[in-house]
Every structure is written in C-alpha cells, then in structure tokens.
Amino acid sequence: MFKKDNIYHFVGIKGSGMSSLALVLHQKGYHVQGSDVEEYFFTQRDLEKANILLLPFDADNVKAEYIVIAGNAFPDNHPEIARAKEIGATVIRYHDFLGQFIQEFTSIAITGSHGKTSTTGLLAHALSGVTPTSYLIGDGTGHGEPEAKYFVFEACEYRRHFLAYSPDYAIMTNIDFDHPDYYESIEDVFSAFQSLAHQVKKAIFAYGDDAYLRKLQAEVPIYYYGLADTDDFQAKNIIRSTSGSQFDVYHQGETIGTFTIPAFGEHNIKNALGVVAVAFVEGFDMQLIAEQLKSFAGVKRRFSEKKVADVMIVDDYAHHPAEIKATIDGARQKYPEKQIVAVFQPHTFTRTIALLDEFAQALDLADEVYLCDIFASARETSGQVSIEDLSKRVTKGGTVLKEENMSPLLNHEDSVIIFMGAGDVQKFERAYESLLSKTTRNVL
C-alpha cells in the first residue's frame, strides 16, 4: 500500500476526478502536488484553498522518487509521464491508484450512464453526518476523513476504467448508450457493467425500471430500487412541490421511513432511493439518514442557480438526452409558472451525431431552445455533424448563439434560463450575465 511520506505528483490535477483524489490524499496527510494547463478551471479553487502546489506542465516537475498519478486524459507520451518513466519514477493511472486505495475501507462505488455525481454527493452527505466517511465526487469535490471507515466514490464507465475497482457495494443508476467514441452499442455498455457486477464483494443496488440492469448477474445480492411493486426498495406516496420532494420508502412490504430531499425532478427521488437502500442494508438508523437528506445542498454544476435581474439562471452539466430531460423536469417542478429556456452546447461530435434526434426531442421539452457550437473533445479534430444539423431538428426555436452576441436571450423576461453542457458553455453564461447586468429592466 502507498505510504504517506512519499510525494504524489498528479499529472492533470485540475481534472474533476484527479482534483477530488488529490484533496482526499492531502486531507489524509499525504504529500500532494500536481501540474496542469495554466487556464483556470473551477476545480482548482478547492486545491488552492488547501494550499496544494499547482504547477504548469513541465517535464522537470517530475523526480525519480515521486509517485506519479497520471490523469486518463493524457497519453503515455505526455512530457511529464514520459520523463517519469525515463527516470524510473513510479507511474500509475488514476483509476488503478484508486482501485488499490479503496481496499482499506468499506467502499461504495456509484456508477451508471447518468446520475453518478448527484447520487455520489447525496450518499457522501448522508453517511458523513452519521459516521466518518471519505468521498470522491466527480464534480471535483474530495474529502479524506482521517478516521474514515467508509469510502464513497464515483466510478466512471468510460473506456471500462471502473473495472479497476472491486468495491464492497455498488449503486448502478442506469445503463444507456453514451461515449460512442469508445462503446459500439448499448450491448457493449451493458457488458462493461456486467463485468463490474462480478467484481462487487457484498451487494449491488440497481434501478429496477432499467431493462439492462434487470439482466445483471452477480455472485452477490442485487437489490432493485424504484417506484414499482417489483422493486426491493420502493418509493410511495410521492409529493413533488416547489420546495423539493417527499416520499415513503417500503422494503419487503414494510415502511422504513419518510424522506424529504430539497431537490427537483423524479430522477432525484430515484437517486435518493439508492442511497436509502445502501444505508438500510448497512444497518444505519433511518431517522438519522432522513435528517441528513433534508440538508443536502447539491453538487457542483447540477442545477446550480443564481438570479440576475428578473431571470433565474441555471448551470447544469447535462450533456446527454436523458440528462437534459431530467434537468428540464426538475426546472418545471421548481418553477411551474415560469417559461423554461434551454441553452445547450453539445459535447463531442461523436455523441452529437450518434444521438442527434434524441437531443432534439429532449430539448423540445423546454419552451424555447438556443444552441451553442459543438464542443470538441481533445481526441477530435473535426466531425461529420454541425450545430446547424441539430438546429434543424429542434422545433422550439434552435437559434445558434455566439459568445459575442447573447442579445436574443434578452427577449425572455422573468424566465428560467438553463445553460447545459459538459464543455465550456459557462463562457456563454458569463457573456449573457454580463449583458443582462448592463441592461436596464424594471424589476419589482
């Protein structure tokens, strides 16, 4: 196992998972530093507050005695990784390090095509309030509790990286076709989750209405959660209001508690069910868990709100049709009387072309739709699809916005405007906020 007196150098420390892991190690007393591009990322704020050394990429950053944790976004020929191997430093990929690190805890992996980050954040919050818990969330949040027995972490299915993990428990929120630059089909995605299921040591908690999750086979119990009578953990008596959602949870025909979450959208009820199920099986007091769920403040870039003039601006990481639907559903629950405006930036050419019609159908659940140019990943140089292809399929508008001209959004007064995407959609949000703050409106 890794020792605390080593120096751990993170290549790509501003990545969401990497920054979370760096914070976990730092708080547990490890010597941590890292490097990345000089461009500002929202993940670096917590790193800076923790006084973790951040360096610009440079091969000279690496020393032979370091343990170099390499971010998955960087190839082996990256200057720092190549130098580390050349001088004999220990080099280990992020997911491989994490797979070894979790073995000293009761580990709970949260995975799925959608809902990983929100569910991880909710479980981390719930358990932290009742027992020492470390956690790693995919929004750049990490916490290393010195006396932790539990480790809650987000496990990403991309390129089957989560197969580096053999957790005690796993929550699987859903299986959907995504990452078309790697996965060939939804059956290919399912095969990855099936492989992970065989590696779980104690139990799996899976969403019961997902047809693929119902096909899972495992050597450990699989508990299904959802809204149906066939689920092991079922939500009943659901009340959705402008302040959140309340529901009773039943297990084997008996109620185990009433729970309230200050979150919106049916998907968040399902996420909370997975959390409740894990806590119940581990023997936690359901009343204490219920109290914790009431105070959950959410995670970064998931329905993050701010009001400017008479407009509620929402920032959300949604970059798949299923996530767009969930976000708009949540907005309609919280703001039933307001116009819902979607501003969407597709993330990667491969995902856009593979899910073009699904994106249009999901976006049309909003009252008005605006689009931003496709954000290409570092692995793409061009694509066979353009933002105009999506614009033609959207029926609720589809105007393409430019950062230097966000004025079309000024037509929407007293509205909810949701900026969605996994790229740099926030630059469009900032441009709109700047324009809006300079515009005189009569706001009561």
RAVENQUI-V61806 format. One record per pair of residues at least 12 apart in sequence whose ideal C-beta (glycine too) atoms are under 10 Angstrom apart, sorted by the first residue. I is the first residue (numbers start at 1). J is the second residue. Records with the same first field share a line. If there is no record, write none. Layout:
BEGIN
I = J + J
END
This chain:
BEGIN
1 = 100 + 101 + 103 + 104
2 = 25 + 30 + 67 + 69 + 90 + 92 + 97 + 100 + 101
3 = 30 + 67
4 = 25 + 28 + 29 + 30 + 31
5 = 29 + 30 + 31
6 = 30 + 31 + 65 + 66 + 67 + 90
7 = 30 + 31 + 32 + 33 + 53 + 63 + 65 + 66 + 67 + 68 + 89
8 = 21 + 22 + 25 + 26 + 30 + 31 + 32 + 33 + 34 + 66 + 67 + 68 + 69 + 90 + 92 + 97
9 = 22 + 31 + 32 + 33 + 34 + 35 + 53 + 55 + 61 + 62 + 63 + 66 + 67 + 68 + 69 + 70 + 80 + 84 + 89 + 91
10 = 22 + 25 + 32 + 33 + 34 + 35 + 36 + 47 + 52 + 54 + 55 + 67 + 68 + 69 + 70 + 71 + 80 + 94 + 97
11 = 34 + 35 + 36 + 57 + 61 + 62 + 68 + 69 + 70 + 71 + 73 + 74 + 78 + 79 + 80 + 81 + 84 + 91 + 93 + 94
12 = 34 + 35 + 36 + 37 + 57 + 69 + 70 + 71 + 72 + 73 + 74 + 78 + 80 + 81 + 94
13 = 32 + 33 + 34 + 35 + 36 + 41 + 43 + 44 + 47 + 52 + 53 + 54 + 55 + 69 + 71
14 = 34 + 35 + 36 + 37 + 39 + 40 + 41 + 42 + 43 + 44 + 47 + 54 + 71 + 140
15 = 34 + 36 + 41 + 43 + 71 + 72 + 73 + 74 + 94 + 138 + 140
16 = 41 + 42 + 43 + 117 + 136 + 137 + 138 + 139 + 140 + 141 + 142 + 154 + 156 + 300 + 301 + 317
17 = 43 + 71 + 72 + 73 + 94 + 95 + 98 + 136 + 137 + 138 + 139 + 140 + 142 + 153 + 154 + 155 + 156 + 161
18 = 34 + 36 + 43 + 47 + 69 + 70 + 71 + 72 + 73 + 74 + 94 + 140 + 142
19 = 34 + 36 + 41 + 42 + 43 + 44 + 45 + 46 + 47 + 50 + 52 + 54 + 71 + 136 + 139 + 140 + 141 + 142
20 = 43 + 46 + 94 + 98 + 120 + 135 + 136 + 137 + 138 + 139 + 140 + 141 + 142 + 143 + 144 + 153 + 154
21 = 34 + 69 + 71 + 94 + 97 + 98 + 101 + 136 + 142 + 144 + 153
22 = 34 + 43 + 46 + 47 + 50 + 52 + 54 + 69 + 140 + 142 + 144
23 = 43 + 46 + 47 + 49 + 50 + 52 + 135 + 136 + 140 + 141 + 142 + 143 + 144
24 = 98 + 101 + 134 + 135 + 136 + 141 + 142 + 143 + 144 + 145 + 148 + 151 + 153
25 = 52 + 69 + 97 + 101 + 142 + 144
26 = 46 + 47 + 50 + 51 + 52 + 142 + 144
27 = 50 + 134 + 142 + 143 + 144 + 145 + 146 + 148
28 = 101 + 134 + 143 + 144 + 145 + 146 + 148
29 = 144 + 146
30 = 67 + 144
31 = 52 + 53 + 66 + 67
32 = 47 + 50 + 52 + 53 + 69
33 = 47 + 52 + 53 + 54 + 55 + 61 + 66
34 = 47 + 52 + 53 + 54 + 55 + 61 + 68 + 69 + 71
35 = 53 + 54 + 55 + 56 + 57 + 58 + 59 + 61 + 62 + 71 + 79 + 80
36 = 54 + 55 + 56 + 57 + 71 + 74
37 = 56 + 57
38 = 54 + 55 + 56 + 57
39 = 424
41 = 140
42 = 139 + 140 + 300 + 301 + 426
43 = 139 + 140 + 141 + 142 + 300
44 = 140
45 = 140
46 = 140 + 141 + 142 + 143 + 300
47 = 140 + 142
50 = 142
55 = 80
57 = 74 + 78 + 79 + 80
58 = 79 + 80 + 83
59 = 78 + 79 + 80 + 81 + 82 + 83 + 84 + 86 + 87
60 = 79 + 80 + 83
61 = 79 + 80 + 83 + 84
62 = 79 + 80 + 81 + 82 + 83 + 84 + 85 + 86 + 87 + 89 + 91
63 = 83 + 84 + 87 + 89
64 = 83 + 84 + 86 + 87 + 88 + 89 + 90
65 = 87 + 88 + 89 + 90
66 = 84 + 87 + 89 + 90 + 91
67 = 84 + 89 + 90 + 91 + 92 + 97
68 = 80 + 81 + 83 + 84 + 85 + 89 + 90 + 91 + 92 + 93 + 97
69 = 90 + 91 + 92 + 93 + 94 + 96 + 97 + 98
70 = 84 + 85 + 91 + 92 + 93 + 94 + 96 + 97
71 = 93 + 94
72 = 93 + 94 + 95 + 96 + 156 + 158 + 159 + 161
73 = 94 + 377 + 378 + 379
74 = 93 + 94 + 378
76 = 91 + 93
81 = 93
93 = 161 + 164
94 = 156 + 161 + 164
95 = 155 + 156 + 158 + 159 + 160 + 161 + 162 + 163 + 164 + 165
96 = 161 + 164 + 165
97 = 164
98 = 136 + 151 + 153 + 154 + 155 + 161 + 162 + 164 + 165
99 = 155 + 161 + 162 + 163 + 164 + 165 + 166 + 167 + 199
100 = 164 + 165
101 = 134 + 136 + 151 + 153
102 = 134 + 136 + 151 + 152 + 153 + 155 + 164 + 165 + 166 + 167 + 168
103 = 151 + 165 + 166 + 167 + 168
104 = 148 + 149 + 151
105 = 133 + 134 + 148 + 149 + 150 + 151 + 152 + 153 + 167 + 168
106 = 127 + 131 + 133 + 148 + 149 + 150 + 151 + 152 + 167 + 168 + 169 + 201 + 202 + 282
107 = 134 + 150 + 151 + 152 + 153 + 155 + 165 + 166 + 167 + 168 + 169 + 170 + 200 + 201 + 202
108 = 120 + 123 + 124 + 127 + 133 + 135 + 150 + 151 + 152 + 153 + 155 + 167 + 168 + 169 + 170 + 171 + 202 + 203 + 205 + 275 + 278 + 279 + 282
109 = 151 + 152 + 153 + 154 + 155 + 162 + 165 + 166 + 167 + 168 + 169 + 170 + 171 + 172 + 196 + 199 + 200 + 204
110 = 122 + 123 + 124 + 135 + 137 + 138 + 152 + 153 + 154 + 155 + 167 + 169 + 170 + 171 + 172 + 173 + 205 + 271 + 274 + 275 + 278
111 = 153 + 154 + 155 + 156 + 157 + 162 + 165 + 167 + 170 + 171 + 172 + 173 + 174 + 175 + 192 + 193 + 196
112 = 154 + 155 + 156 + 157 + 170 + 171 + 172 + 173 + 174 + 175 + 176 + 193 + 206 + 207 + 210 + 213 + 271 + 274
113 = 157 + 172 + 173 + 174 + 175 + 176 + 177 + 178 + 179 + 183 + 186 + 189 + 193 + 210 + 212 + 320 + 322 + 323
114 = 173 + 174 + 175 + 176 + 178 + 267 + 271 + 318 + 319 + 320 + 321 + 322 + 323 + 325 + 326
115 = 171 + 172 + 173 + 174 + 207 + 267 + 268 + 270 + 271 + 274 + 302 + 322 + 323 + 326
116 = 137 + 138 + 153 + 154 + 155 + 156 + 157 + 162 + 171 + 172 + 173 + 174 + 271
117 = 137 + 138 + 139 + 140 + 141 + 154 + 156 + 271 + 298 + 299 + 300 + 301 + 302 + 317
118 = 137 + 138 + 139 + 154 + 173 + 263 + 265 + 267 + 268 + 271 + 272 + 296 + 298 + 299 + 302 + 303 + 317 + 326
119 = 137 + 152 + 154 + 171 + 172 + 173 + 205 + 267 + 268 + 270 + 271 + 272 + 273 + 274 + 275 + 278 + 299
120 = 135 + 136 + 137 + 138 + 139 + 141 + 152 + 153 + 154 + 155 + 171 + 173 + 271 + 275 + 299
121 = 135 + 137 + 138 + 139 + 141 + 152 + 154 + 271 + 275 + 296 + 297 + 298 + 299 + 300 + 302
122 = 137 + 152 + 261 + 263 + 268 + 271 + 272 + 274 + 275 + 276 + 292 + 293 + 296 + 298 + 299
123 = 135 + 137 + 150 + 152 + 153 + 154 + 169 + 171 + 271 + 272 + 274 + 275 + 276 + 278 + 279 + 289 + 292 + 296
124 = 136 + 137 + 141 + 142 + 143 + 150 + 151 + 152 + 153 + 154 + 275 + 296 + 299
125 = 137 + 152 + 275 + 292 + 293 + 295 + 296 + 297 + 298 + 299
126 = 152 + 259 + 272 + 275 + 276 + 278 + 279 + 284 + 288 + 289 + 290 + 291 + 292 + 293 + 295 + 296
127 = 148 + 149 + 150 + 151 + 152 + 275 + 278 + 279 + 282 + 284 + 289 + 292
128 = 143 + 145 + 148 + 150 + 152 + 292
129 = 288 + 289 + 291 + 292 + 293 + 295 + 296
130 = 150 + 279 + 284 + 285 + 288 + 289 + 291 + 292
131 = 145 + 147 + 148 + 149 + 150 + 279 + 282 + 284 + 288
132 = 145 + 146 + 147 + 148 + 149 + 150
133 = 145 + 147 + 148 + 149 + 150 + 151 + 152
134 = 146 + 147 + 148 + 149 + 150 + 151 + 152 + 153
135 = 148 + 150 + 151 + 152 + 153 + 154
136 = 151 + 152 + 153 + 154 + 155
137 = 152 + 153 + 154 + 299 + 300
138 = 153 + 154 + 155 + 156 + 299 + 300 + 301 + 317
139 = 154 + 298 + 299 + 300 + 301 + 302 + 304 + 317
140 = 299 + 300 + 301
141 = 154 + 299 + 300
150 = 168 + 169 + 278 + 282
151 = 167 + 168
152 = 167 + 169 + 171 + 275 + 278
153 = 165 + 167
154 = 299
155 = 167 + 170 + 171 + 172 + 196
156 = 179
157 = 172 + 175 + 178 + 179 + 182 + 183 + 189 + 192 + 193 + 196
158 = 178 + 179 + 181 + 182 + 183 + 192
159 = 179 + 181 + 182 + 183 + 192
160 = 182 + 183 + 188 + 189 + 191 + 192 + 193 + 195 + 196
161 = 192
162 = 192 + 193 + 195 + 196 + 199
163 = 192 + 193 + 195 + 196 + 198 + 199
164 = 196 + 199
165 = 196 + 199 + 200
166 = 196 + 198 + 199 + 200 + 201
167 = 196 + 199 + 200 + 201 + 202 + 204
168 = 200 + 201 + 202 + 203 + 220 + 282
169 = 200 + 201 + 202 + 203 + 204 + 205 + 220 + 223 + 277 + 278 + 281 + 282
170 = 193 + 196 + 197 + 199 + 200 + 201 + 202 + 203 + 204 + 205 + 206 + 218 + 220 + 222 + 278
171 = 203 + 204 + 205 + 206 + 207 + 223 + 225 + 271 + 273 + 274 + 275 + 277 + 278
172 = 193 + 196 + 197 + 200 + 204 + 205 + 206 + 207 + 210 + 212 + 213 + 216 + 222 + 224 + 274
173 = 205 + 206 + 207 + 210 + 213 + 225 + 267 + 270 + 271 + 274
174 = 193 + 206 + 207 + 209 + 210 + 212 + 213 + 267 + 270 + 322
175 = 187 + 189 + 190 + 192 + 193 + 194 + 206 + 207 + 210 + 211 + 212 + 213 + 214 + 215 + 216
176 = 189 + 210 + 212 + 320 + 321 + 322 + 323 + 355
177 = 189 + 190 + 320 + 322 + 351 + 354 + 355 + 358
178 = 319 + 320 + 321 + 322 + 323 + 351 + 354 + 355
179 = 192 + 320 + 348 + 350 + 351 + 354
180 = 348 + 349 + 350 + 351 + 352 + 353 + 354 + 355
181 = 348 + 349 + 350 + 351 + 354 + 377 + 379 + 380
182 = 350 + 379
183 = 354
186 = 211 + 212
187 = 212
189 = 212
190 = 211 + 212 + 213 + 215 + 216
193 = 206 + 210 + 212 + 213 + 215 + 216
194 = 212 + 215 + 216 + 217 + 218
196 = 216 + 218
197 = 213 + 216 + 217 + 218 + 219 + 220 + 222
198 = 216 + 217 + 218 + 219 + 220
199 = 218 + 219 + 220
200 = 216 + 218 + 219 + 220 + 221 + 222
201 = 219 + 220
202 = 220 + 221 + 281 + 282
203 = 218 + 220 + 221 + 222 + 223 + 277 + 278 + 281 + 282
204 = 216 + 218 + 220 + 221 + 222 + 223 + 224
205 = 221 + 222 + 223 + 224 + 225 + 232 + 233 + 273 + 274 + 275 + 276 + 277 + 278 + 280 + 281
206 = 218 + 222 + 223 + 224 + 225 + 226 + 231 + 232 + 274 + 277
207 = 224 + 225 + 226 + 227 + 231 + 267 + 270 + 271 + 273 + 274
208 = 222 + 223 + 224 + 225 + 226 + 227 + 228 + 229 + 230 + 231 + 232 + 233 + 234 + 270 + 273
209 = 224 + 225 + 226 + 227 + 228 + 230 + 231 + 270
210 = 224 + 226 + 270
213 = 226
214 = 230
221 = 281
223 = 251 + 274 + 277 + 278 + 280 + 281
224 = 273 + 277
225 = 249 + 251 + 270 + 271 + 272 + 273 + 274 + 275 + 276 + 277 + 278
226 = 269 + 270 + 273 + 274
227 = 247 + 266 + 269 + 270 + 273
229 = 250 + 253
231 = 250 + 251 + 273 + 277
232 = 250 + 251 + 252 + 277 + 280 + 281
233 = 249 + 250 + 251 + 252 + 256 + 273 + 274 + 276 + 277 + 278 + 280 + 281
234 = 247 + 248 + 249 + 250 + 251 + 252 + 253 + 255 + 273
235 = 247 + 248 + 249 + 250 + 259 + 266 + 269 + 270 + 272 + 273 + 276
236 = 248 + 249 + 250 + 255
237 = 249 + 250 + 255 + 258
238 = 266 + 269
239 = 260
240 = 264 + 265 + 266 + 268 + 269 + 329 + 330 + 332 + 333 + 334 + 336
241 = 260 + 264 + 333 + 334 + 336
242 = 264 + 333 + 334 + 335 + 336 + 337
243 = 260 + 262 + 264 + 333 + 334
244 = 260 + 261 + 262 + 263 + 264 + 268 + 269 + 293 + 294 + 296 + 333 + 334
245 = 259 + 260 + 261 + 262 + 263 + 264 + 265 + 266 + 268 + 269 + 272 + 330 + 333
246 = 258 + 259 + 260 + 261 + 269 + 294
247 = 259 + 260 + 261 + 269 + 272 + 273 + 276
249 = 272 + 273 + 276 + 277 + 280 + 286 + 290
251 = 276 + 277 + 280 + 281 + 286
255 = 286
256 = 276 + 277 + 279 + 280 + 286 + 289 + 290
257 = 276 + 279 + 280 + 285 + 286 + 287 + 289 + 290 + 293
258 = 286 + 287 + 290
259 = 272 + 273 + 275 + 276 + 286 + 289 + 290 + 291 + 292 + 293 + 294
260 = 272 + 290 + 291 + 293 + 294 + 296
261 = 275 + 290 + 293 + 294 + 295 + 296 + 298
262 = 293 + 294 + 295 + 296 + 297 + 298
263 = 293 + 296 + 297 + 298 + 302 + 303 + 330 + 333 + 334
264 = 303 + 326 + 327 + 329 + 330 + 331 + 332 + 333 + 334 + 335
265 = 303 + 325 + 326 + 327 + 328 + 329 + 330 + 331 + 332 + 333 + 334
266 = 325 + 326 + 329 + 330 + 333
267 = 322 + 323 + 325 + 326 + 327 + 329 + 330
268 = 296 + 298 + 302 + 303 + 326 + 329 + 330 + 333
270 = 326
271 = 326
272 = 289 + 293 + 296
275 = 289 + 292 + 293 + 296
276 = 289 + 290 + 293
279 = 292 + 293
299 = 317
300 = 315 + 317
301 = 315 + 316 + 317 + 318 + 419 + 420 + 421 + 422 + 425 + 426
302 = 314 + 315 + 316 + 317 + 318 + 323 + 326 + 327 + 330
303 = 315 + 316 + 317 + 318 + 326 + 327 + 330 + 331 + 334 + 418
304 = 316 + 317 + 419
305 = 331 + 334 + 335 + 416 + 418
306 = 429 + 433
307 = 443
308 = 417 + 432 + 433 + 434 + 435 + 436 + 437 + 439
309 = 410 + 413 + 414 + 433 + 436 + 437 + 439 + 440 + 441 + 442 + 443
310 = 412 + 413 + 414 + 415 + 436 + 441 + 442 + 443 + 444
311 = 338 + 341 + 409 + 410 + 412 + 413 + 414 + 415 + 416 + 417 + 432 + 433 + 436 + 441 + 443
312 = 331 + 334 + 335 + 338 + 340 + 414 + 415 + 416 + 417 + 418
313 = 341 + 343 + 409 + 415 + 416 + 417 + 418 + 419 + 429 + 432 + 433 + 436
314 = 327 + 330 + 331 + 334 + 335 + 340 + 341 + 342 + 343 + 416 + 417 + 418 + 419 + 420 + 429
315 = 418 + 419 + 420 + 421 + 425 + 426 + 429
316 = 328 + 330 + 331 + 342 + 344 + 418 + 419 + 420 + 421 + 422 + 425
317 = 347 + 420 + 421 + 422 + 425
318 = 342 + 344 + 347 + 362 + 418 + 419 + 420 + 421 + 422 + 425
319 = 344 + 345 + 346 + 347 + 348 + 351 + 352 + 359 + 375 + 420 + 421 + 422 + 423 + 425
320 = 347 + 351 + 355 + 358 + 359 + 362 + 422
321 = 351 + 355 + 356 + 357 + 358 + 359 + 360 + 361 + 362 + 363 + 365
322 = 355 + 358 + 362
323 = 362 + 420 + 422
324 = 342 + 344 + 358 + 359 + 361 + 362 + 363 + 364 + 365 + 366 + 418 + 420 + 421
325 = 358 + 361 + 362 + 363 + 365
326 = 362
327 = 340 + 342 + 362 + 365 + 366 + 418 + 420
328 = 340 + 342 + 362 + 363 + 364 + 365 + 366 + 367 + 416 + 418 + 420
329 = 365
330 = 418
331 = 365 + 366 + 416 + 417 + 418
332 = 365 + 366 + 367 + 416
334 = 416
335 = 415 + 416
337 = 414
338 = 367 + 412 + 414 + 415 + 416 + 417
339 = 366 + 367 + 368 + 412 + 413 + 414 + 415 + 416 + 417
340 = 365 + 366 + 367 + 368 + 369 + 396 + 412 + 415 + 416 + 417 + 418
341 = 366 + 367 + 368 + 369 + 370 + 396 + 397 + 409 + 411 + 412 + 415 + 416 + 417 + 418 + 419
342 = 362 + 363 + 364 + 365 + 366 + 367 + 368 + 369 + 370 + 371 + 394 + 396 + 397 + 416 + 417 + 418 + 419 + 420
343 = 363 + 366 + 368 + 369 + 370 + 371 + 372 + 399 + 401 + 406 + 408 + 409 + 417 + 418 + 419 + 420 + 421 + 425 + 428 + 429 + 432
344 = 359 + 362 + 363 + 366 + 369 + 370 + 371 + 372 + 387 + 390 + 394 + 398 + 401 + 418 + 419 + 420 + 421 + 425
345 = 370 + 371 + 372 + 373 + 374 + 375 + 387 + 401 + 419 + 420 + 421 + 422 + 423 + 424 + 425 + 426 + 427 + 428 + 429
346 = 359 + 371 + 372 + 373 + 374 + 375 + 376 + 383 + 385 + 386 + 387 + 389 + 390 + 420 + 421 + 422 + 423 + 425
347 = 374 + 375 + 376 + 377 + 420 + 421 + 422 + 423 + 424 + 425
348 = 374 + 375 + 376 + 377 + 379 + 380 + 383 + 422 + 423
349 = 374 + 375 + 376 + 377 + 380 + 381 + 382 + 383 + 384 + 385 + 386
350 = 376 + 377 + 379 + 380 + 383 + 384 + 385
351 = 374 + 377 + 383 + 385 + 422
352 = 374 + 375 + 376 + 383 + 384 + 385 + 386 + 387 + 389 + 390
353 = 374 + 383 + 384 + 385 + 386 + 389 + 390
354 = 385
355 = 390
356 = 385 + 389 + 390 + 392 + 393
357 = 390 + 393
358 = 393
359 = 371 + 390 + 393 + 394
360 = 389 + 390 + 391 + 392 + 393 + 394 + 395 + 396 + 398
361 = 393 + 394 + 395
362 = 394 + 420
363 = 390 + 393 + 394 + 395 + 396 + 397 + 398 + 420
364 = 393 + 394 + 395 + 396 + 397 + 398
365 = 396
366 = 394 + 396 + 397 + 416 + 417 + 418 + 420
367 = 396 + 397 + 412 + 415 + 416
368 = 394 + 396 + 397 + 398 + 399 + 408 + 409 + 411 + 412 + 415 + 417
369 = 390 + 391 + 394 + 395 + 396 + 397 + 398 + 399
370 = 391 + 394 + 396 + 397 + 398 + 399 + 400 + 401 + 406 + 408 + 409 + 412 + 417 + 419 + 428 + 432
371 = 387 + 388 + 390 + 391 + 394 + 397 + 398 + 399 + 400 + 401
372 = 387 + 400 + 401 + 402 + 403 + 419 + 420 + 421 + 423 + 424 + 425 + 427 + 428 + 429
373 = 386 + 387 + 388 + 400 + 401 + 402 + 403 + 423 + 428
374 = 386 + 387 + 389 + 390 + 421 + 423
375 = 421 + 422 + 423 + 424 + 425
376 = 423
377 = 422 + 423
386 = 400
387 = 400 + 401
388 = 400
401 = 428 + 431 + 432
402 = 428 + 431
403 = 424 + 427 + 428 + 430 + 431 + 432
404 = 431
405 = 431 + 435
406 = 428 + 429 + 430 + 431 + 432 + 433 + 434 + 435 + 436
407 = 432 + 435 + 439
408 = 432
409 = 428 + 431 + 432 + 435 + 436
410 = 432 + 435 + 436 + 439 + 441
413 = 441 + 442 + 443
414 = 441 + 443 + 444
417 = 429 + 432 + 436
419 = 432 + 433
END
